[in-house]
Amino acid sequence: MQPIKGLEWTFNTVASAYEKLRPGYTDELYKMIFDYVTLNDSCYAAEIGIGGGQATLPILKTKCNLTAVEYGEEFTKLCKEKFKGYHNFFIITNKFEDTNFPDNTYDLVYSASAFHWVPESIGYTKVFSMLKTGGAFARFANHPYRDKSNLPLSEEIDRIYAEYYYKLYNKKQEVLTEYSREQAMQRAKIAEKYGFADIKYALFHRTRTFSANEYCALLGTYSDHIAIEEGIRREFFSKIEDAINKYGGSITVYDTIDLQLARKL
């Protein structure tokens, strides 16, 4: 599902749950980033939309000076506490597009499952200005796909979404598909429009399995689900929980993580 613009505020209301339930990223992804750009204690990095810090620790461990920008005050408080042992960590509470960063300063600017909230032209232009010559932009995101190993369960959840989610948002029901290599390639090409070069991209895969209760808790960290009126949301989630328990008691999520890398030459 595409994010609904204007719901950025919702994440801040569930910061603790978001930090616990949203996944991190694979070791293979970070290896590709670090093969592309070398980071050490003389380097500067910036993270756009730190959220619960799911993508932060591997960057901090390089000993680079990391400045994160985060719109949600609760996430800022959470990450200040989470990374208080790292003297190379700094955080600003603001929208990225409204924050002043020095030009030609950063060796790496990156964003994990957050850059789609930034208007394209503003985001890419600003990142390009922030980077040193030779500096890198890494954009990556997780794209979960519902249980393809349990078709009856998926069909039942589709019916529940038709009754609650799509009716509420007055949207035509989408045919859900797994995130593809073609989509990753097209996203990677966006950077070329803004002067970037040496474009690379890759996909990484994993699975996660949840109980009915755990899965509904995860759904409660998504902006368009948080925004549903509480009584309706409770009934909606109860139906999903019942469906999962009816069809085996667990649900497997198939994740595709895409990474795009681009360089300022």
CYANA upper distance limits for C-alpha pairs under 8 A (distance plus 0.5 A):
  1 MET  CA    174 GLU  CA      8.20
  1 MET  CA    176 LEU  CA      8.27
  3 PRO  CA    223 SER  CA      8.22
  3 PRO  CA    224 ASP  CA      7.90
  4 ILE  CA    223 SER  CA      8.35
  4 ILE  CA    224 ASP  CA      7.19
  5 LYS  CA    117 TRP  CA      7.75
  7 LEU  CA    223 SER  CA      6.39
  7 LEU  CA    224 ASP  CA      7.49
  7 LEU  CA    227 ALA  CA      8.02
  8 GLU  CA    117 TRP  CA      7.91
  8 GLU  CA    223 SER  CA      7.48
  9 TRP  CA     13 THR  CA      7.98
  9 TRP  CA     71 TYR  CA      8.49
  9 TRP  CA     72 GLY  CA      7.62
 10 THR  CA     14 VAL  CA      7.90
 10 THR  CA    223 SER  CA      5.91
 10 THR  CA    226 ILE  CA      6.82
 10 THR  CA    227 ALA  CA      7.29
 11 PHE  CA     15 ALA  CA      6.72
 11 PHE  CA     18 TYR  CA      7.99
 11 PHE  CA     72 GLY  CA      7.95
 11 PHE  CA    221 THR  CA      7.23
 11 PHE  CA    222 TYR  CA      7.80
 11 PHE  CA    223 SER  CA      6.64
 11 PHE  CA    226 ILE  CA      8.43
 12 ASN  CA     72 GLY  CA      5.49
 12 ASN  CA     73 GLU  CA      7.43
 12 ASN  CA     74 GLU  CA      6.26
 12 ASN  CA     75 PHE  CA      6.90
 13 THR  CA     74 GLU  CA      8.17
 14 VAL  CA     18 TYR  CA      6.44
 14 VAL  CA    221 THR  CA      6.93
 15 ALA  CA     19 GLU  CA      6.66
 15 ALA  CA     51 GLY  CA      8.14
 15 ALA  CA     52 GLY  CA      7.30
 15 ALA  CA     74 GLU  CA      6.60
 15 ALA  CA     75 PHE  CA      6.15
 15 ALA  CA     78 LEU  CA      8.17
 16 SER  CA     20 LYS  CA      6.92
 16 SER  CA     52 GLY  CA      8.18
 16 SER  CA     75 PHE  CA      8.50
 16 SER  CA     78 LEU  CA      8.08
 17 ALA  CA     21 LEU  CA      6.41
 17 ALA  CA    217 ALA  CA      8.37
 17 ALA  CA    221 THR  CA      7.37
 18 TYR  CA     22 ARG  CA      5.99
 18 TYR  CA     51 GLY  CA      8.41
 18 TYR  CA     52 GLY  CA      6.94
 18 TYR  CA    218 LEU  CA      8.31
 18 TYR  CA    221 THR  CA      6.02
 19 GLU  CA     51 GLY  CA      7.92
 19 GLU  CA     52 GLY  CA      4.81
 19 GLU  CA     53 GLY  CA      7.67
 19 GLU  CA     54 GLN  CA      7.72
 20 LYS  CA     52 GLY  CA      8.49
 21 LEU  CA    217 ALA  CA      8.21
 21 LEU  CA    218 LEU  CA      6.34
 21 LEU  CA    221 THR  CA      8.36
 22 ARG  CA     54 GLN  CA      8.03
 22 ARG  CA    218 LEU  CA      7.68
 22 ARG  CA    221 THR  CA      8.34
 23 PRO  CA     54 GLN  CA      7.17
 24 GLY  CA     54 GLN  CA      5.21
 24 GLY  CA     55 ALA  CA      6.56
 25 TYR  CA     29 LEU  CA      7.43
 25 TYR  CA     30 TYR  CA      8.43
 25 TYR  CA     54 GLN  CA      7.93
 25 TYR  CA     55 ALA  CA      7.22
 25 TYR  CA    142 ASN  CA      8.47
 25 TYR  CA    257 ILE  CA      8.23
 26 THR  CA     30 TYR  CA      7.37
 26 THR  CA    204 PHE  CA      8.02
 27 ASP  CA     31 LYS  CA      6.72
 28 GLU  CA     32 MET  CA      6.84
 28 GLU  CA    204 PHE  CA      8.21
 29 LEU  CA     33 ILE  CA      6.97
 29 LEU  CA    204 PHE  CA      7.75
 29 LEU  CA    259 LEU  CA      7.72
 30 TYR  CA     34 PHE  CA      6.59
 30 TYR  CA     58 PRO  CA      7.90
 31 LYS  CA     35 ASP  CA      6.49
 32 MET  CA     36 TYR  CA      6.75
 33 ILE  CA     37 VAL  CA      6.72
 33 ILE  CA    138 ALA  CA      7.73
 33 ILE  CA    261 LEU  CA      8.09
 34 PHE  CA     38 THR  CA      6.19
 34 PHE  CA     39 LEU  CA      7.78
 36 TYR  CA    136 ALA  CA      8.26
 36 TYR  CA    261 LEU  CA      8.48
 37 VAL  CA    107 ASP  CA      8.15
 37 VAL  CA    108 LEU  CA      7.92
 37 VAL  CA    135 GLY  CA      7.92
 37 VAL  CA    136 ALA  CA      7.06
 39 LEU  CA     43 CYS  CA      6.29
 39 LEU  CA     62 THR  CA      6.41
 39 LEU  CA     63 LYS  CA      8.10
 39 LEU  CA     64 CYS  CA      6.55
 39 LEU  CA    107 ASP  CA      8.08
 40 ASN  CA     62 THR  CA      5.86
 40 ASN  CA     63 LYS  CA      5.93
 40 ASN  CA     64 CYS  CA      5.46
 41 ASP  CA     62 THR  CA      7.57
 41 ASP  CA     63 LYS  CA      5.18
 41 ASP  CA     64 CYS  CA      4.88
 41 ASP  CA     65 ASN  CA      7.20
 42 SER  CA     64 CYS  CA      6.79
 42 SER  CA     65 ASN  CA      8.03
 43 CYS  CA     64 CYS  CA      5.47
 43 CYS  CA     65 ASN  CA      6.67
 43 CYS  CA    106 TYR  CA      7.78
 43 CYS  CA    107 ASP  CA      6.59
 44 TYR  CA     64 CYS  CA      6.18
 44 TYR  CA     65 ASN  CA      5.29
 44 TYR  CA     66 LEU  CA      6.54
 44 TYR  CA     67 THR  CA      8.45
 44 TYR  CA    105 THR  CA      7.53
 44 TYR  CA    106 TYR  CA      5.38
 44 TYR  CA    107 ASP  CA      5.99
 44 TYR  CA    108 LEU  CA      7.28
 45 ALA  CA     64 CYS  CA      7.23
 45 ALA  CA     65 ASN  CA      6.57
 45 ALA  CA     66 LEU  CA      5.25
 45 ALA  CA     67 THR  CA      6.86
 45 ALA  CA    106 TYR  CA      5.91
 45 ALA  CA    107 ASP  CA      6.34
 45 ALA  CA    108 LEU  CA      5.17
 45 ALA  CA    109 VAL  CA      6.07
 45 ALA  CA    110 TYR  CA      8.30
 46 ALA  CA     66 LEU  CA      6.02
 46 ALA  CA     67 THR  CA      5.28
 46 ALA  CA     68 ALA  CA      6.01
 46 ALA  CA     69 VAL  CA      8.18
 46 ALA  CA    106 TYR  CA      7.55
 46 ALA  CA    108 LEU  CA      6.97
 46 ALA  CA    109 VAL  CA      5.24
 46 ALA  CA    110 TYR  CA      6.88
 47 GLU  CA     56 THR  CA      8.36
 47 GLU  CA     66 LEU  CA      7.79
 47 GLU  CA     67 THR  CA      6.85
 47 GLU  CA     68 ALA  CA      5.02
 47 GLU  CA     69 VAL  CA      6.83
 47 GLU  CA    109 VAL  CA      6.45
 47 GLU  CA    110 TYR  CA      5.58
 47 GLU  CA    111 SER  CA      6.11
 48 ILE  CA     68 ALA  CA      6.61
 48 ILE  CA     69 VAL  CA      5.92
 48 ILE  CA     70 GLU  CA      7.37
 48 ILE  CA     96 PHE  CA      6.95
 48 ILE  CA    109 VAL  CA      8.04
 48 ILE  CA    110 TYR  CA      6.73
 48 ILE  CA    111 SER  CA      5.34
 48 ILE  CA    112 ALA  CA      8.09
 48 ILE  CA    114 ALA  CA      7.49
 48 ILE  CA    115 PHE  CA      7.53
 49 GLY  CA     68 ALA  CA      7.56
 49 GLY  CA     69 VAL  CA      6.22
 49 GLY  CA     70 GLU  CA      5.26
 49 GLY  CA     71 TYR  CA      7.54
 49 GLY  CA     96 PHE  CA      8.07
 49 GLY  CA    111 SER  CA      6.96
 49 GLY  CA    112 ALA  CA      7.85
 49 GLY  CA    114 ALA  CA      6.04
 49 GLY  CA    115 PHE  CA      7.95
 50 ILE  CA     54 GLN  CA      7.99
 50 ILE  CA     55 ALA  CA      7.91
 50 ILE  CA     56 THR  CA      7.74
 50 ILE  CA     68 ALA  CA      6.65
 50 ILE  CA     69 VAL  CA      7.12
 50 ILE  CA     70 GLU  CA      6.26
 50 ILE  CA     75 PHE  CA      8.31
 50 ILE  CA    111 SER  CA      8.17
 50 ILE  CA    112 ALA  CA      8.08
 51 GLY  CA     70 GLU  CA      7.22
 51 GLY  CA     72 GLY  CA      8.27
 51 GLY  CA     75 PHE  CA      6.19
 51 GLY  CA     76 THR  CA      8.42
 52 GLY  CA     75 PHE  CA      6.50
 52 GLY  CA     78 LEU  CA      7.57
 52 GLY  CA     79 CYS  CA      6.98
 53 GLY  CA     57 LEU  CA      7.83
 53 GLY  CA     79 CYS  CA      6.82
 55 ALA  CA     59 ILE  CA      8.14
 55 ALA  CA    112 ALA  CA      6.98
 56 THR  CA     60 LEU  CA      6.83
 57 LEU  CA     61 LYS  CA      6.61
 58 PRO  CA     62 THR  CA      7.43
 59 ILE  CA     63 LYS  CA      8.03
 59 ILE  CA     64 CYS  CA      7.73
 59 ILE  CA     66 LEU  CA      8.15
 60 LEU  CA     64 CYS  CA      6.76
 60 LEU  CA     65 ASN  CA      8.06
 60 LEU  CA     66 LEU  CA      7.21
 60 LEU  CA     86 TYR  CA      7.87
 60 LEU  CA     88 ASN  CA      7.59
 60 LEU  CA     89 PHE  CA      7.69
 63 LYS  CA     88 ASN  CA      7.19
 64 CYS  CA     88 ASN  CA      7.09
 65 ASN  CA     88 ASN  CA      5.21
 65 ASN  CA     89 PHE  CA      6.84
 65 ASN  CA     90 PHE  CA      8.47
 66 LEU  CA     88 ASN  CA      6.50
 66 LEU  CA     89 PHE  CA      5.58
 66 LEU  CA     90 PHE  CA      6.67
 67 THR  CA     89 PHE  CA      6.59
 67 THR  CA     90 PHE  CA      5.12
 67 THR  CA     91 ILE  CA      5.95
 67 THR  CA     92 ILE  CA      7.97
 68 ALA  CA     89 PHE  CA      8.29
 68 ALA  CA     90 PHE  CA      6.71
 68 ALA  CA     91 ILE  CA      5.10
 68 ALA  CA     92 ILE  CA      6.69
 69 VAL  CA     91 ILE  CA      6.19
 69 VAL  CA     92 ILE  CA      5.22
 69 VAL  CA     93 THR  CA      6.41
 69 VAL  CA     94 ASN  CA      6.77
 69 VAL  CA     95 LYS  CA      7.53
 69 VAL  CA     96 PHE  CA      6.64
 70 GLU  CA     75 PHE  CA      7.68
 70 GLU  CA     76 THR  CA      6.99
 70 GLU  CA     91 ILE  CA      7.84
 70 GLU  CA     92 ILE  CA      6.73
 70 GLU  CA     93 THR  CA      5.51
 70 GLU  CA     94 ASN  CA      6.11
 70 GLU  CA     95 LYS  CA      6.86
 70 GLU  CA     96 PHE  CA      7.78
 71 TYR  CA     93 THR  CA      5.92
 71 TYR  CA     94 ASN  CA      5.05
 71 TYR  CA     95 LYS  CA      5.37
 71 TYR  CA     96 PHE  CA      8.12
 72 GLY  CA     76 THR  CA      6.88
 72 GLY  CA     93 THR  CA      7.17
 72 GLY  CA     94 ASN  CA      8.03
 73 GLU  CA     77 LYS  CA      6.83
 73 GLU  CA     93 THR  CA      6.75
 74 GLU  CA     78 LEU  CA      6.65
 75 PHE  CA     79 CYS  CA      6.54
 76 THR  CA     80 LYS  CA      6.55
 76 THR  CA     91 ILE  CA      7.43
 76 THR  CA     92 ILE  CA      8.08
 76 THR  CA     93 THR  CA      6.95
 77 LYS  CA     81 GLU  CA      6.92
 78 LEU  CA     82 LYS  CA      6.57
 79 CYS  CA     83 PHE  CA      6.37
 79 CYS  CA     84 LYS  CA      8.41
 80 LYS  CA     84 LYS  CA      6.09
 80 LYS  CA     91 ILE  CA      7.95
 83 PHE  CA     89 PHE  CA      7.60
 84 LYS  CA     89 PHE  CA      8.35
 94 ASN  CA     98 ASP  CA      7.32
 94 ASN  CA     99 THR  CA      6.94
 95 LYS  CA     99 THR  CA      6.86
 96 PHE  CA    118 VAL  CA      8.06
 97 GLU  CA    118 VAL  CA      7.47
 97 GLU  CA    122 ILE  CA      7.24
 97 GLU  CA    123 GLY  CA      7.28
 97 GLU  CA    126 LYS  CA      8.33
101 PHE  CA    130 MET  CA      7.08
102 PRO  CA    130 MET  CA      6.59
103 ASP  CA    129 SER  CA      5.68
103 ASP  CA    130 MET  CA      4.79
103 ASP  CA    131 LEU  CA      7.20
103 ASP  CA    132 LYS  CA      8.20
104 ASN  CA    129 SER  CA      6.63
104 ASN  CA    130 MET  CA      5.51
104 ASN  CA    131 LEU  CA      5.29
104 ASN  CA    132 LYS  CA      4.64
104 ASN  CA    133 THR  CA      7.53
105 THR  CA    130 MET  CA      6.31
105 THR  CA    131 LEU  CA      6.11
105 THR  CA    132 LYS  CA      5.76
106 TYR  CA    130 MET  CA      6.45
106 TYR  CA    131 LEU  CA      5.11
106 TYR  CA    132 LYS  CA      6.02
106 TYR  CA    135 GLY  CA      7.12
107 ASP  CA    131 LEU  CA      6.55
107 ASP  CA    132 LYS  CA      6.45
107 ASP  CA    134 GLY  CA      7.98
107 ASP  CA    135 GLY  CA      4.92
107 ASP  CA    136 ALA  CA      6.71
108 LEU  CA    131 LEU  CA      7.44
108 LEU  CA    135 GLY  CA      6.24
108 LEU  CA    136 ALA  CA      5.38
108 LEU  CA    137 PHE  CA      6.30
108 LEU  CA    138 ALA  CA      7.93
109 VAL  CA    127 VAL  CA      7.28
109 VAL  CA    130 MET  CA      8.44
109 VAL  CA    131 LEU  CA      7.69
109 VAL  CA    136 ALA  CA      6.95
109 VAL  CA    137 PHE  CA      5.43
109 VAL  CA    138 ALA  CA      6.94
110 TYR  CA    137 PHE  CA      6.04
110 TYR  CA    138 ALA  CA      5.05
110 TYR  CA    139 ARG  CA      6.14
111 SER  CA    115 PHE  CA      6.28
111 SER  CA    138 ALA  CA      7.04
111 SER  CA    139 ARG  CA      5.61
111 SER  CA    140 PHE  CA      6.91
112 ALA  CA    139 ARG  CA      6.69
112 ALA  CA    140 PHE  CA      5.45
112 ALA  CA    141 ALA  CA      5.82
113 SER  CA    139 ARG  CA      8.45
113 SER  CA    140 PHE  CA      6.61
113 SER  CA    141 ALA  CA      4.62
113 SER  CA    142 ASN  CA      6.89
114 ALA  CA    118 VAL  CA      8.28
114 ALA  CA    141 ALA  CA      8.10
115 PHE  CA    123 GLY  CA      8.19
115 PHE  CA    139 ARG  CA      7.73
116 HIS  CA    120 GLU  CA      8.21
118 VAL  CA    122 ILE  CA      7.73
118 VAL  CA    123 GLY  CA      6.26
119 PRO  CA    123 GLY  CA      6.40
120 GLU  CA    124 TYR  CA      6.61
121 SER  CA    125 THR  CA      6.44
121 SER  CA    194 TYR  CA      8.41
122 ILE  CA    126 LYS  CA      6.47
123 GLY  CA    127 VAL  CA      6.64
124 TYR  CA    128 PHE  CA      6.59
124 TYR  CA    191 ALA  CA      7.39
124 TYR  CA    194 TYR  CA      6.87
125 THR  CA    129 SER  CA      6.85
125 THR  CA    194 TYR  CA      6.76
126 LYS  CA    130 MET  CA      6.76
127 VAL  CA    131 LEU  CA      6.87
127 VAL  CA    137 PHE  CA      7.85
128 PHE  CA    194 TYR  CA      8.07
128 PHE  CA    195 GLY  CA      8.15
128 PHE  CA    196 PHE  CA      7.97
128 PHE  CA    264 LYS  CA      7.09
131 LEU  CA    135 GLY  CA      5.75
131 LEU  CA    136 ALA  CA      7.57
131 LEU  CA    264 LYS  CA      7.32
132 LYS  CA    264 LYS  CA      7.68
133 THR  CA    264 LYS  CA      5.96
133 THR  CA    265 LEU  CA      5.81
134 GLY  CA    263 ARG  CA      6.58
134 GLY  CA    264 LYS  CA      5.74
134 GLY  CA    265 LEU  CA      5.69
135 GLY  CA    263 ARG  CA      6.24
135 GLY  CA    264 LYS  CA      6.08
135 GLY  CA    265 LEU  CA      8.20
136 ALA  CA    261 LEU  CA      7.37
136 ALA  CA    262 ALA  CA      6.19
136 ALA  CA    263 ARG  CA      5.03
136 ALA  CA    264 LYS  CA      6.96
137 PHE  CA    261 LEU  CA      6.22
137 PHE  CA    262 ALA  CA      5.75
137 PHE  CA    263 ARG  CA      6.77
138 ALA  CA    259 LEU  CA      7.46
138 ALA  CA    260 GLN  CA      6.25
138 ALA  CA    261 LEU  CA      5.22
138 ALA  CA    262 ALA  CA      7.23
139 ARG  CA    259 LEU  CA      6.32
139 ARG  CA    260 GLN  CA      5.67
139 ARG  CA    261 LEU  CA      7.08
140 PHE  CA    257 ILE  CA      7.44
140 PHE  CA    258 ASP  CA      5.91
140 PHE  CA    259 LEU  CA      4.83
140 PHE  CA    260 GLN  CA      6.71
141 ALA  CA    257 ILE  CA      6.07
141 ALA  CA    258 ASP  CA      6.21
141 ALA  CA    259 LEU  CA      7.47
142 ASN  CA    255 ASP  CA      6.96
142 ASN  CA    256 THR  CA      6.44
142 ASN  CA    257 ILE  CA      4.91
142 ASN  CA    258 ASP  CA      7.25
143 HIS  CA    178 GLU  CA      8.23
143 HIS  CA    179 TYR  CA      6.88
143 HIS  CA    255 ASP  CA      6.10
143 HIS  CA    256 THR  CA      5.65
143 HIS  CA    257 ILE  CA      6.49
143 HIS  CA    258 ASP  CA      8.43
144 PRO  CA    178 GLU  CA      8.27
144 PRO  CA    253 VAL  CA      6.60
144 PRO  CA    254 TYR  CA      6.16
144 PRO  CA    255 ASP  CA      4.87
144 PRO  CA    256 THR  CA      6.86
145 TYR  CA    176 LEU  CA      8.28
145 TYR  CA    177 THR  CA      7.75
145 TYR  CA    178 GLU  CA      6.30
145 TYR  CA    253 VAL  CA      6.21
145 TYR  CA    254 TYR  CA      5.51
145 TYR  CA    255 ASP  CA      6.57
145 TYR  CA    256 THR  CA      8.34
146 ARG  CA    154 SER  CA      7.35
146 ARG  CA    251 ILE  CA      8.38
146 ARG  CA    252 THR  CA      7.41
146 ARG  CA    253 VAL  CA      5.60
146 ARG  CA    254 TYR  CA      6.91
147 ASP  CA    151 LEU  CA      7.86
147 ASP  CA    153 LEU  CA      8.22
147 ASP  CA    154 SER  CA      6.85
147 ASP  CA    251 ILE  CA      6.56
147 ASP  CA    252 THR  CA      5.44
147 ASP  CA    253 VAL  CA      5.84
147 ASP  CA    254 TYR  CA      7.19
148 LYS  CA    154 SER  CA      7.73
148 LYS  CA    252 THR  CA      8.49
148 LYS  CA    254 TYR  CA      8.30
149 SER  CA    252 THR  CA      8.26
150 ASN  CA    154 SER  CA      6.94
150 ASN  CA    247 TYR  CA      8.49
151 LEU  CA    155 GLU  CA      6.61
152 PRO  CA    156 GLU  CA      6.68
152 PRO  CA    247 TYR  CA      7.90
153 LEU  CA    157 ILE  CA      6.70
153 LEU  CA    243 ALA  CA      7.13
153 LEU  CA    244 ILE  CA      7.08
153 LEU  CA    247 TYR  CA      6.39
154 SER  CA    158 ASP  CA      6.64
155 GLU  CA    159 ARG  CA      6.91
156 GLU  CA    160 ILE  CA      6.94
156 GLU  CA    243 ALA  CA      7.22
157 ILE  CA    161 TYR  CA      6.67
157 ILE  CA    240 ILE  CA      6.75
157 ILE  CA    243 ALA  CA      7.54
158 ASP  CA    162 ALA  CA      6.72
159 ARG  CA    163 GLU  CA      6.84
160 ILE  CA    164 TYR  CA      6.70
160 ILE  CA    165 TYR  CA      8.33
160 ILE  CA    236 PHE  CA      7.81
160 ILE  CA    239 LYS  CA      7.50
160 ILE  CA    240 ILE  CA      7.51
161 TYR  CA    165 TYR  CA      5.37
161 TYR  CA    166 TYR  CA      6.64
162 ALA  CA    166 TYR  CA      5.64
162 ALA  CA    167 LYS  CA      6.77
162 ALA  CA    173 GLN  CA      7.03
163 GLU  CA    167 LYS  CA      6.48
164 TYR  CA    168 LEU  CA      6.40
164 TYR  CA    232 ILE  CA      8.38
164 TYR  CA    236 PHE  CA      6.83
165 TYR  CA    169 TYR  CA      6.76
166 TYR  CA    170 ASN  CA      6.16
166 TYR  CA    171 LYS  CA      5.60
166 TYR  CA    172 LYS  CA      7.01
166 TYR  CA    173 GLN  CA      6.50
167 LYS  CA    171 LYS  CA      7.16
178 GLU  CA    256 THR  CA      8.01
179 TYR  CA    183 GLN  CA      7.24
179 TYR  CA    184 ALA  CA      8.37
179 TYR  CA    256 THR  CA      6.84
180 SER  CA    184 ALA  CA      6.96
181 ARG  CA    185 MET  CA      6.61
181 ARG  CA    202 ALA  CA      8.40
181 ARG  CA    203 LEU  CA      7.54
182 GLU  CA    186 GLN  CA      6.70
183 GLN  CA    187 ARG  CA      6.68
184 ALA  CA    188 ALA  CA      6.65
184 ALA  CA    201 TYR  CA      7.38
184 ALA  CA    202 ALA  CA      7.93
184 ALA  CA    203 LEU  CA      8.10
184 ALA  CA    258 ASP  CA      6.63
184 ALA  CA    259 LEU  CA      8.07
184 ALA  CA    260 GLN  CA      7.98
185 MET  CA    189 LYS  CA      6.82
185 MET  CA    201 TYR  CA      7.21
186 GLN  CA    190 ILE  CA      7.32
187 ARG  CA    191 ALA  CA      8.45
187 ARG  CA    260 GLN  CA      7.96
188 ALA  CA    199 ILE  CA      7.23
188 ALA  CA    200 LYS  CA      7.54
188 ALA  CA    201 TYR  CA      6.86
188 ALA  CA    260 GLN  CA      5.76
188 ALA  CA    261 LEU  CA      7.78
188 ALA  CA    262 ALA  CA      8.39
189 LYS  CA    193 LYS  CA      8.05
189 LYS  CA    199 ILE  CA      7.88
190 ILE  CA    194 TYR  CA      8.05
191 ALA  CA    195 GLY  CA      7.36
191 ALA  CA    196 PHE  CA      5.95
191 ALA  CA    197 ALA  CA      8.17
191 ALA  CA    199 ILE  CA      8.27
191 ALA  CA    262 ALA  CA      7.23
192 GLU  CA    196 PHE  CA      5.47
192 GLU  CA    197 ALA  CA      6.74
192 GLU  CA    199 ILE  CA      8.27
195 GLY  CA    264 LYS  CA      7.74
196 PHE  CA    262 ALA  CA      6.30
196 PHE  CA    263 ARG  CA      5.87
196 PHE  CA    264 LYS  CA      5.70
196 PHE  CA    265 LEU  CA      7.64
197 ALA  CA    262 ALA  CA      6.30
197 ALA  CA    263 ARG  CA      5.72
197 ALA  CA    264 LYS  CA      6.88
197 ALA  CA    265 LEU  CA      7.26
198 ASP  CA    261 LEU  CA      8.34
198 ASP  CA    262 ALA  CA      6.24
198 ASP  CA    263 ARG  CA      6.22
199 ILE  CA    260 GLN  CA      7.84
199 ILE  CA    261 LEU  CA      6.18
199 ILE  CA    262 ALA  CA      5.14
199 ILE  CA    263 ARG  CA      7.50
200 LYS  CA    260 GLN  CA      6.36
200 LYS  CA    261 LEU  CA      5.57
200 LYS  CA    262 ALA  CA      7.06
201 TYR  CA    258 ASP  CA      7.75
201 TYR  CA    259 LEU  CA      5.86
201 TYR  CA    260 GLN  CA      4.89
201 TYR  CA    261 LEU  CA      6.57
202 ALA  CA    258 ASP  CA      6.37
202 ALA  CA    259 LEU  CA      5.86
202 ALA  CA    260 GLN  CA      7.36
203 LEU  CA    256 THR  CA      7.06
203 LEU  CA    257 ILE  CA      6.07
203 LEU  CA    258 ASP  CA      5.12
203 LEU  CA    259 LEU  CA      6.92
204 PHE  CA    256 THR  CA      6.27
204 PHE  CA    257 ILE  CA      5.52
204 PHE  CA    258 ASP  CA      6.98
205 HIS  CA    254 TYR  CA      7.96
205 HIS  CA    255 ASP  CA      6.14
205 HIS  CA    256 THR  CA      5.30
205 HIS  CA    257 ILE  CA      6.74
206 ARG  CA    254 TYR  CA      6.70
206 ARG  CA    255 ASP  CA      5.83
206 ARG  CA    256 THR  CA      7.42
207 THR  CA    252 THR  CA      7.10
207 THR  CA    253 VAL  CA      6.07
207 THR  CA    254 TYR  CA      5.14
207 THR  CA    255 ASP  CA      6.30
208 ARG  CA    252 THR  CA      6.08
208 ARG  CA    253 VAL  CA      5.66
208 ARG  CA    254 TYR  CA      7.21
208 ARG  CA    255 ASP  CA      8.15
209 THR  CA    250 SER  CA      7.21
209 THR  CA    251 ILE  CA      6.11
209 THR  CA    252 THR  CA      4.73
209 THR  CA    253 VAL  CA      6.66
210 PHE  CA    214 GLU  CA      6.00
210 PHE  CA    215 TYR  CA      5.93
210 PHE  CA    250 SER  CA      5.99
210 PHE  CA    251 ILE  CA      5.87
210 PHE  CA    252 THR  CA      6.86
210 PHE  CA    253 VAL  CA      8.45
211 SER  CA    215 TYR  CA      6.59
211 SER  CA    244 ILE  CA      8.35
211 SER  CA    249 GLY  CA      6.63
211 SER  CA    250 SER  CA      4.97
211 SER  CA    251 ILE  CA      6.96
212 ALA  CA    216 CYS  CA      6.88
212 ALA  CA    240 ILE  CA      8.15
212 ALA  CA    241 GLU  CA      5.34
212 ALA  CA    242 ASP  CA      8.09
212 ALA  CA    244 ILE  CA      6.01
212 ALA  CA    245 ASN  CA      6.82
212 ALA  CA    249 GLY  CA      6.74
212 ALA  CA    250 SER  CA      6.31
212 ALA  CA    251 ILE  CA      7.59
213 ASN  CA    217 ALA  CA      6.74
213 ASN  CA    241 GLU  CA      6.85
214 GLU  CA    218 LEU  CA      6.76
215 TYR  CA    219 LEU  CA      6.80
215 TYR  CA    241 GLU  CA      8.40
215 TYR  CA    251 ILE  CA      7.95
216 CYS  CA    220 GLY  CA      6.78
216 CYS  CA    237 PHE  CA      6.45
216 CYS  CA    240 ILE  CA      7.88
216 CYS  CA    241 GLU  CA      7.22
217 ALA  CA    221 THR  CA      7.64
218 LEU  CA    222 TYR  CA      8.04
219 LEU  CA    225 HIS  CA      7.16
220 GLY  CA    225 HIS  CA      6.53
220 GLY  CA    226 ILE  CA      6.25
221 THR  CA    225 HIS  CA      7.88
221 THR  CA    226 ILE  CA      7.10
222 TYR  CA    226 ILE  CA      6.58
223 SER  CA    227 ALA  CA      6.76
224 ASP  CA    228 ILE  CA      7.39
225 HIS  CA    233 ARG  CA      7.80
226 ILE  CA    233 ARG  CA      8.46
228 ILE  CA    232 ILE  CA      7.25
228 ILE  CA    233 ARG  CA      6.14
229 GLU  CA    233 ARG  CA      6.46
230 GLU  CA    234 ARG  CA      6.53
231 GLY  CA    235 GLU  CA      6.92
232 ILE  CA    236 PHE  CA      6.50
233 ARG  CA    237 PHE  CA      6.51
234 ARG  CA    238 SER  CA      6.56
235 GLU  CA    239 LYS  CA      6.82
236 PHE  CA    240 ILE  CA      7.06
237 PHE  CA    241 GLU  CA      6.57
238 SER  CA    242 ASP  CA      6.62
239 LYS  CA    243 ALA  CA      6.72
240 ILE  CA    244 ILE  CA      6.80
241 GLU  CA    245 ASN  CA      6.79
242 ASP  CA    246 LYS  CA      6.52
243 ALA  CA    247 TYR  CA      6.77
244 ILE  CA    248 GLY  CA      6.91
244 ILE  CA    249 GLY  CA      5.75
244 ILE  CA    250 SER  CA      6.45
244 ILE  CA    251 ILE  CA      7.09
245 ASN  CA    249 GLY  CA      4.41
245 ASN  CA    250 SER  CA      7.34
